[in-house]
Amino acid sequence: MTVYEDLVVRNLDDVSDFSRGRIKESEVRQTTVHFKVDTGAHRNVITRDVFERLGLRKKGEQMFKLAGGQSAQMDVSSPMEIIWHDRRIEMDAAIAPPGASNLFSITAMELLDLMPNPVEGCLVGVHGDEYLNELD
């Protein structure tokens, strides 16, 4: 079963500006993104629509190996904050070509101490409700 998760994503530049008192909390651009959970992806992928809605900056370009084995040059976004319940991480993302999906990577899952639950079709905490970061 394919696992999907709706996650809140925020523009990290806006989050920083809010913490410095430069903008109001209501001005922090955020959206809920429907991600396909992809344990084979090492990088998050967002659609151009999500990139533009959040007002992210293009940080550069990189070559990526795609699931089918081919390679593609893709734009990379400035960092965003990704929130699952009370857990937060800061990551950039590859910007998907037209027709592609938002992908939530294994790297992000590990940082948030999450794993897919294929029976329920959602993400769950690896250690239940306890958020455990491993340093080794």
N, C-alpha and C positions, 0 to 999 in steps of 0.2 A: 504494500500500500504506500502511495506517495504521501508524504507529510507536508503540510502547509502550516504557516503560522503568521498571524497578523502582529506586527511589531511597530512600536512607535519609533520614528526616526526623526532626529532634530539636527538642524544646521549647527555644527560645533562652533563656528565663528560667532553665531548669534548667542549661543550659550555662554561663551566667553565674554561677549559684550554685555550681556545681562549681569553676569557675576561682577563685572567692573562698574556697573551702574550706568552704562552708556545707552542702554535701551531698556524698555519695560519688558517684563516677562511675557506679556501678550504679544510682543513683537518678535519673539523667538519663532522662527519658521519651523514647523514640524508637520508631519503627516503620518498616518498609519499605512504601512506598506504590507501587502500580501506577498510573503516570501514562500518560495518552494525551498524546503530544507534539502540541502545537497551535501551529503557526507563525502562526496568525491571532489568538491570544490574547496580550494584553499583560500579563495578570495571571494568576498561578497560581490554580487553583481546587482546593479539597479538599472532600471529603464531610464531613458533620456527624460521621460515625463517626470519621474520622481526627482531626478537630478535638478531639473528646472523648477519644479514646485518648491524644493527646499532652498533654491538659490545658491547651490554649491558652486565652487570654482573648479575649473579644470586644472588639475595639478600637473598633468603630463600625459604621456602615452607609454604603453608597455605592450610587449608581445605576450600573448596568453595561449596556452595549449587548451583547446576545447575538448569537450567530451568525446567527440567523434575522431579525435586524433589530429585534426588539422590545427593550424595556428592562425591567430588573427591579432592585428594591432588594434588596441582599444584605448580610449581615453580613460583616465583615472581621476576620480573626484577628490576634492578636498575632504578632510575628515568629517564624519558625522557621528552623532551619539545615537546608539541603538539601545533601546530599553525593552527588557522582558521582565514584567512584574516590577520588583524593586532592584533588579540587577541592570547595570549599565556598563557599556564599553564604548570606546572611541576607535573608529576605523574608517579608512577610506573604502572606495569600491570601484570596481571596473564599471564603465558605463556601457550597457548592453546595446548591441545593434538592434535595429527595428525588428519586431516580431519575437524578441527574446523575453525571458521571464526574469523577475527579481529572484536572485538565489541567495540563500543564507548558508554560509560556509561552515565547514568543520572547524576552522580556526576560530570563528566567532562563537560557535557552540562550546568549544573547549574553554575559551576565555570567560564565558558566562556560566560554565559548569552545567551545561545542558546536554541532552541527548534526545533523539527522536523516539517517540513511542508510536510504532506503526499500528498497534491495535486501536489506540485512541485517535491517531492521525494528528498528533500535536507534539510540541516539545515539552519535556519534563526535566526537573532538576536531577542531575546524576546522583546527588546526595539528598534527595528529597527537597525539603524546604531550606536546608542548610546550604549556604553559598560557600563553597570551599575552593580556594585558589591553591594550586599546587606550584611550588617553586623549584622542584627537581625535575 
